[in-house]
Amino acid sequence: MAQDLSNVRVTIVSPGAINTELLESVTDNDFKNNFEDFYENFGIPAERVALTIKQAIDLPDDAAWNEVIIRPTKQVM
């Protein structure tokens, strides 16, 4: 997209364990229970990702974040 539209900045955001409502749609109870524990122990608030995206948007026009990998510090890469 960035190559086709020279006036558009594109940033890839790759989040790790982020506390969202995602698990509410999981129907496999064993899977859901395992990941509930994981997100309870490692997850960070979705607002943290929103802040990071805002920072990318707010960069001066002459700069861009091409890729952001945001992970909780306790999550193993």
C-alpha positions in Angstrom: 0.0 0.0 0.0 2.8 2.4 0.9 4.4 1.9 -2.5 1.1 2.5 -4.4 0.1 5.6 -2.4 3.1 7.9 -1.7 1.2 10.1 0.7 0.1 7.2 3.0 2.2 5.8 5.8 1.7 2.1 6.6 2.5 0.5 9.9 2.3 -3.3 10.7 1.2 -3.8 14.3 1.9 -7.3 15.7 0.5 -7.6 19.3 1.3 -10.3 21.8 -0.9 -11.2 24.7 -3.4 -8.4 24.8 -6.5 -8.5 27.1 -9.5 -8.3 24.8 -12.9 -10.0 24.5 -11.5 -12.5 22.0 -11.9 -15.5 24.4 -15.6 -14.7 24.8 -16.1 -16.3 21.4 -14.2 -19.5 22.1 -16.4 -22.5 22.4 -13.8 -25.2 23.4 -13.8 -25.0 27.2 -10.3 -26.6 27.6 -8.8 -24.3 25.1 -10.6 -21.3 26.6 -9.5 -22.2 30.2 -5.8 -22.6 29.2 -5.8 -19.2 27.4 -7.8 -17.4 30.2 -5.0 -18.4 32.6 -2.3 -17.3 30.1 -4.0 -13.9 29.5 -4.6 -13.4 33.2 -0.9 -14.0 33.9 0.7 -12.3 30.9 -1.9 -10.0 29.1 -1.6 -6.3 28.9 -4.5 -3.9 28.4 -5.7 -3.1 24.9 -5.2 0.6 25.7 -1.4 -0.1 25.6 -1.7 -1.1 21.9 -4.0 1.9 21.2 -1.4 4.2 22.7 1.3 2.7 20.6 -0.8 3.1 17.4 -1.5 6.7 18.4 2.2 7.3 18.7 2.8 6.0 15.2 0.0 8.2 13.8 1.4 11.3 15.6 4.9 11.0 14.2 6.0 13.9 12.0 5.2 13.6 8.3 8.8 12.9 7.5 9.0 9.7 9.6 7.1 6.4 9.8 7.1 3.3 12.0 7.1 0.5 9.5 6.5 -2.3 12.0 5.6 -2.5 15.7 5.9 -5.6 17.8 4.3 -5.1 21.2 4.5 -7.8 23.8 4.1 -7.9 27.6 7.5 -8.0 29.2 6.6 -11.3 30.9 5.6 -13.0 27.6 8.4 -15.1 26.1 9.0 -14.2 22.5 
